[in-house]
Amino acid sequence: MKKLIVASFVVAALPIASVVFGAQATHGHESKADAAAAALRQDMRKLWSDHVIWTRDYIVAAVGDQPDQQAAATRLMKNQEDIGVAVAAYYGQPAGARLTELLKAHISIAVDLIKAAKTSNSAAQQQADRRWHENGAEIADFLSKANPNWPRATLVAMMNKHLSTTTDEVVARLTKNWEQDVRAFDAVYRHILEMSDALSDGIVKQFPNRF
């Protein structure tokens, strides 16, 4: 009789144990997924923060004709390669290389725009600005085709805001409006974090098995 009671208790307890340990397993899986997503977001924020930080460093050096101008440009170009490598981890090496190519063009055009602005060459500045926005649209096209969670219109708007806030930095620096210069960089940095998070969220949604 005692054996029957014990056996009955064990059988009755099994569903409860399954629920408890099953919940723990699920919670563990979610925690692991959350940690992976958080790590991606942190890594992407670092890469895109470097993008605007080294862009600012170059702007300051270029506008002021400082000797570290070339060193800043070299480090900035390296950042575009780093972003390409990060993207290649999900979309393959050719995709990473293509994004790096587009981003390096983005930086090269910015260099031309700064040169034109420094010499008050409005025609050259307008031409560079037009090419800059065309390049931004190319980047948006590339990314939206790679991931359906990145709508083209949203990306174009993000790129245009990135360009406009960066232009504000250049103008403030050239006109020696230091308070506006600080506000401009705050705006650039705040926006790039929003853009970075949107890209990270899109990757997590597209590759759920990796998170």
C-alpha positions, -999 to 999 in steps of 0.1 A, spaced: 0 0 0 28 24 9 46 16 -24 14 23 -43 10 57 -25 46 66 -32 43 56 -68 12 76 -72 29 107 -57 58 104 -81 36 101 -111 15 131 -100 46 151 -94 61 145 -129 39 170 -147 47 197 -121 85 189 -124 82 191 -162 65 225 -160 91 238 -135 122 226 -152 107 233 -186 102 269 -176 137 271 -163 150 258 -197 129 282 -216 140 311 -193 176 300 -199 172 300 -236 156 334 -235 184 348 -214 210 334 -238 192 349 -267 188 382 -249 225 382 -241 234 375 -277 212 403 -290 225 427 -264 261 418 -274 253 425 -310 237 458 -301 268 468 -281 292 458 -309 272 477 -335 270 508 -313 308 507 -309 313 505 -346 289 533 -355 301 554 -326 336 551 -340 322 562 -373 309 596 -360 338 600 -335 365 596 -361 345 617 -386 344 645 -361 382 641 -354 388 644 -391 365 675 -394 383 692 -366 417 684 -381 408 692 -417 390 725 -409 419 736 -387 446 723 -411 461 703 -383 489 677 -389 468 648 -376 444 652 -406 458 622 -425 460 600 -395 424 607 -387 414 599 -423 432 566 -422 416 556 -390 382 566 -403 386 545 -434 396 515 -412 363 519 -395 344 514 -427 363 481 -431 354 471 -396 317 477 -403 320 456 -435 335 427 -415 306 429 -390 280 428 -418 299 399 -435 293 377 -405 256 376 -414 255 383 -451 288 370 -465 321 384 -475 310 399 -508 282 418 -491 306 431 -464 331 442 -491 303 460 -510 292 479 -479 328 489 -471 331 502 -506 299 523 -503 310 536 -469 345 545 -481 328 565 -509 306 582 -482 338 593 -464 356 604 -496 327 625 -507 326 641 -472 363 650 -477 355 667 -510 326 686 -494 348 699 -466 374 711 -490 348 729 -511 333 745 -480 367 757 -468 374 774 -501 338 788 -504 335 769 -537 297 767 -537 294 749 -570 318 721 -559 301 720 -525 267 715 -541 280 688 -564 296 670 -535 264 673 -515 244 658 -544 269 629 -547 267 624 -509 229 620 -510 231 597 -540 256 575 -521 234 576 -491 205 563 -512 228 535 -526 236 525 -490 199 524 -482 192 503 -513 219 478 -504 208 474 -468 171 472 -476 176 444 -502 197 425 -477 171 426 -449 133 430 -452 132 444 -417 151 475 -430 126 494 -452 143 515 -478 123 546 -470 133 544 -434 169 539 -443 170 568 -467 155 590 -440 181 578 -416 210 584 -440 197 619 -449 195 628 -412 231 615 -407 243 636 -436 224 668 -425 237 665 -389 272 659 -401 269 690 -424 258 710 -393 291 699 -376 312 711 -406 293 744 -409 296 751 -371 333 744 -372 339 765 -402 320 795 -387 336 790 -353 302 787 -337 315 765 -308 283 762 -289 265 750 -321 295 728 -328 289 710 -295 251 707 -302 257 694 -337 279 666 -324 254 657 -297 228 654 -325 251 633 -347 259 609 -319 223 606 -306 211 598 -341 238 573 -349 229 553 -318 193 552 -330 204 540 -365 228 514 -350 200 500 -328 176 498 -358 202 478 -378 209 455 -348 172 449 -343 168 440 -380 195 414 -378 181 398 -347 147 395 -364 161 381 -396 183 355 -380 164 343 -349 183 310 -349 214 329 -340 199 346 -310 
